[in-house]
């Protein structure tokens, strides 16, 4: 014989189902686009060596890139820009002729000096002229 205090059917009461759904939604998140990042290769470089600021997770709808010395976008500190469709490269005031920009947005420094140590900002601009800045760091040590 069944106990009178137990429910007469198996399964979830409607409010329990809602509670379960709410709990699952709290922990379930839709996939997000990967965050744009900059990696210094190598992470620490001796004076005179080459360093690549490698860009990861670039979106596919880009118009071009611009690199700046420092943590902010400032035209006086522009190193170089690259327009993807035309492959046009335009050096800026902070260009030293030791930097090479690649079609994937990465920036190569040749023969680094201690003065190259610091922050660098990449401004990635999409086809709608929306810009996404990301900042990375370059470390140079005396050998």
N, C-alpha and C positions, 0 to 999 in steps of 0.2 A: 504494500500500500504506500502511496506517495504522501509525503509530508505536506500539510496544508500551507506551511510557510514558504515552501519552495515554489518557484514559478512553474506553471503547468506546461510550458513549452521550452524547448532548447533554442539557444540563439541569443542575440543581443536585443535589449530593449532599445527603442529608437534613440533615446538620449545617450545611451552607451555607444551606439554607432556614430553619433555626431561627435562625441568626445574622442573616439578613436580617430575619426577623420581629421579633427582639429589637431590632434597630437601629431599625426603623420605629416600634415601640412606644415607644422611648425619646424619639423626637422628636414623636410624635403625641400630642396631649392632647385630651381631650373638651372641648367648649365649657363654659365656666364662666359663672356668673351675673356680670353686671357689678358692679363695686364701687360701693357707695354713696359719693357724693362731694358736696361743697358748693363752689359757685363764687360768689365775690363779684362782683356786677355793679353798678358798675364795680369793677375790682380795687383801685383807690385812689380815695378820694372826698374832695373838699374839704368842710370844715366847712359845715354848713347844707344840704348836698345829701342826696338819698335814696340808699340802698344796699339791694340785694336780695341776700340769701343764698339762692341758687337751689340746690335739691336735684336731683341727677341719679341715675338708676338705682334708683328706689325699687321694692321688690318689690310685687307686687299683692295680697298677703294681709295688709295692714296694718290694725290696729285704730286706731292713732293716732300722734301725734308730740308730743314735748315738747322745747322749746328751753331751753338753759342758757347763762348767761354763764360762760365759762371752759372749761378742757379736761377737766373731770370732771363727772359727774352728781352734783349736790348740790342738794337741795331748797331750800336757802337762796338759791341762785342761779338758780332756775327763773324763766324769763321768761314763757312761755306754753305751754299744751298745747291740743291739738285732737283730739277724738274723731271719727273719720270717719263712723260710722253715724248719729250724732245731730247732727253738725256743732257740737258743744258746744265753746266756747272758754273756757278757764279761765286767767286771769292769775296769775302767781306773784309772789313778793317782789321780783324783779328787773325786773318790768314797769314801763315808764316812760310808757305811754300813747302812745309814738311807734312802737311795733312793731305790725305786722299779720301774722298767720299766715294762710297760704292753704291750701286743701284739698290742694294738691300738696306740702305740707310746707315750702315756701319761706317765708322771713321777711323782711319789708320793714321797714327802719329809715327813718323820716322825720326830716329836719333833724338829721343826725348831728353829734356833737360829738367832740372829741378823746378824751373819756372812753369813747367807744364803741369805740375801737381795742382790738383784742384777739381772743382765741379765743372761739368759740361752738360748743357741742356740741348736736347733734340726736340725740335718742333715738327711734328708730323702733321701735314695738312691733307685733308681728304678732298674728294671731288666737289663737295658742297662748301668748301673753304672753311670747314670746322677744323680747328687745330687742337692737337693733343700734345702737351709738353711732358717730357720725362727727363729726369736729371740723373746722371751717373757720376762716378768719381774716378779719377786717375791718380795713382800713387807712384811717384818716382823717388828712388833713394840713391844716395851717393855710393858709388862702388869703390 
